[in-house]
Amino acid sequence: MTEIPNVLACDVGNWAVHFAHVCGDEVSEMRVIPVGQLSRLGAALAELWGTIPEPRRVVAASVNPSALKALEAAADECLGQPVLVVGRDLPLPMPTDLPNPQTIGTDRLCAAAAAYDRLGAACVVADFGTAITVDCVSAAGVFLGGAILPGLSMSAEALHDKTAQLPRVQMRAASWVFGKDTSQAIIGGILAAARGALRELTEAYATELGQWPTVIVTGGDAELVCGSPGDGEIVQAIVPDLTIRGAALAYYNSLLGNSSQ
């Protein structure tokens, strides 16, 4: 391509629609509209769209059909644009070693593709959102699969809903080791479970790969679970806009004639 188009890239998740302007490796500040406030989506999209120069398109990765319909309606009404959906209108952004790749959440594939595009090496990509996903990409850039487990808030709600006396807690950073009351015990336990799952799965993936992969994390609870990545830590980087970058990458790949296998 002699000119890289501008993309209004959207990550349509279970609790919110995230979107930003992507142009190559440059990504604007990410904007967020909760699913309970989708009536605001059209105006928010139009505000950002007005700052994006031509050529431009709207692209989305979605795991929430009803929110995707709202996004498509808003884009049609307020932007006069169709939404190109990864896995429907655009090929998946990377090859996979899966029997039915079309059944895998495109958010997972987009995040993995964006991580590998930047690293060019075997990696583990963990998304700490409504659900937690921990996926692996080979050194050759093939999505191998991964694991899904309940997110932090989902785990907390389940403990409250399925027991007689455990309280509803708001997840926050745990500065303690020993929970001194029930709420502290729940928070500490859920955070430890998420961290332990990431470490256990990464070690298992490393054994299968024959090498230690780079670990990249994303999602709204990434900092809560992982803190500040650094030397000696399992996580090398937190990238909040990873799925948005991957959605744009799916579009760029389609322009270049690249497709998943």
N, C-alpha and C positions, 0 to 999 in steps of 0.2 A: 504493500500500500504506500502511495506517495503522500497520503494524508490520513491520519488516524481520526476516525469519526469520534464525536463526543457521545457519551452514553449516559442517560439517566438510568442508573442501575438500581434495582429494587430487590430487597430480600423480604419476601412475604412469609412471616413466621406465625407461630401460634398465638403470640401475645401482641405483636406489633408489626408494622411495616417500616423497615429501614430503607432509606434511599440516599443516594449521593450522585454527584456529577463525576464521572470517570473519563479521563482522557489519557490513554496509555497507562503509565504507572502513577499518574497524578490522580488523587481522589480528594474531593472537597469534604468539608465537615459533614458527617453523617447526620441525617435528620430522622426523627422517630415519631410515628403516629401510632398510639396504642389501638388495638382492634376495637376497643369500646368507643373510640373517637374517630371512626373512619369518615364521618361527615366532614371532618376538617381536611381530608386527604386531597381533594381536588385543589383547594386553594394553596395548600403547601406545595403540591407538585408544580402548579402554575408559577409560583414564586421562584422556585429553583429553575424551572424550564426557561423562564425569561432571561436568565443569566448565561444560558448555555448556547454557544455559537453553533451555527450549521457547519458541517452535516451532523445530525443528531438523531438518536433513536431512543426508544424506551424498551428496556430489557428487564426481565424479572426471573428470579428463581423462587418457587413457591412450594410450601408444604401445607398451605391453608386455602382450600378451594373457595370458601366464601369470601375471605379477604382478597383473594386474587380477583374474584368477580367485581368487588368494590373498586379495586385498583384499575381494572380494565374500563369500568364505567367512568371513573374519574378522569382517566387519561383520554378517553374518547370525548367526554364533554368539555373538559377544561384545556386540553392540549391539542385536540383534534388528531390524536395519534393512536395507532394500535400498540398493544404491548406484545413484544416478542418473548415468549415463555420458553425457558430452557427445558429441553426434553419434549416439547410440543412443537414449537416453531423453529427452535434451534437445536442442533445436535448436542449431546452431552459433551462436557468440556474436556474429558479425558478418557482414554481407554480403560476398561475394567476387566477384572478376572471374576465376573459374576455371571451366573446362568441367566438372570433376568435383570439386566441393568436398568431397564425402564421402571422397575418397581422400587428402586432405591431413591430416597429423598434427594432431590436435586440440590438442596442446600448443602448436604454432605459432599456431594461431588464437586460443587463449585468451590467450597472452602478448600478441599483437597487439591483441586487443580490450581487454585491461586497460590497455595503454599508451595507446590512442586514447581510452578512456573518461576517463582522467585528463587527457590533453593537449588533446583536441578539435582536433588539427591533424595534418598529414601527419607520419609518423614512420617510422623504421627501427627494427626490433626484432631484436636479435641474441641468440641463446642459445648460450652456450659450455658445452656439456655433452658427453656421449659423442660426439655429432655436433655440428657447428656449423651453425646456421641463421641466415640474414640475410634478413629479410623486410621488405616495404614496405606501408604503409597510406596511402591517398590522403587528401587534405584533407577529402573527403566521408565518410571512415570506411569505405572499401572495401578489403578485403585484396586486394592486387594480385599476390601471389606472392613468390618469392624464390629463394634458393640454399641448397644443402646441401653441406657439405664435412666431411672427417674432423675429429674433435675432437683435442685435444692428445695425450692418452694413446694414442688410436688411431693417430695419425701416428707417435708414438714406437715403438709396438709393431710397426707395419708396417716401419719401417726396420730394426728388430732382426730380425724374422722373415724378411724377404725379402733379407737380405744375409748375407755370410759372416762379417764381422768387426765390424760396427757393434754397440756395446753396447746393452743395455737401459738406459734412463735414466728417472729420476723427474723429472717436470716441476717446475720451480721458477722463481722470478723470475730474470731475467738482468741482472746488474749490469754486464756487459761489453758491448763492441761487437764486438771481435774474439775469437772463440772460440779459446782457447789450447790446447785438447785436443779430442778427438773428442766427448766428452760435452757440453762447452760449445757446440761447433759445432752439435750436434743441437738442443739446447734453444733456442739463439738463433735457429736457422733456423726451427723450428716456431712459436715465438712471433711472429717477423717475418712468417711466412706468414699467420698468423691475423689479425694487425693489418693487414697489407697487403690481405687479402681484404675485411675490413670497410671499409677506406677506399675501395678500388676499387669495391666494390659500392654503397656509399653515394653516391659521386660519379656512378656510372651511374644510380642511381635518381633523384638530384637532377636530372640532365639530362632524364630522362623526365618528371618532375613539373613542371619549370620553376621549382623552388624548392628550397632546402636544407631537408631534413627534420630534425626532432629525432631524435637517436639514443639509444635506451634499450637497455641490455644486461642480461642475466640469465644464470643457469647457474652451475655450480660453479666454472668456470675464468674467470669474468668479471673478477674482480679481478686475476688473474694476467696476463691478456691486456691489460686496459685500465688497470690502475693506479687512480689516484684521478682521477675526472672533474673537470674544472674549466675555467676560461676558457682558450680557445685550443685545447682538446682536441676531438676529433671526437665523443666520447661525453659526453652531458649528465648521465646518471644510471645507476647500477647498482641494479637492483631485484630482489633474490634471490627474492622470493615472487610474481613477476609471473604465472606460469602458474596458481598457486593462486588469485590474485585473479581471473583470467580464468575459471576454472572456476566460481567462485561467481557471477560476473557472468552466465554462461550460465543459471544457475538463476534469478537475479533477473529476467533478461529474460523467461524463460518465465512467471514469475508476472505480469509486466506485459503479457503477450501480444506481446512483441517477438520477432521471429524473423529469422534470416538469409535472404537472398534467394538 
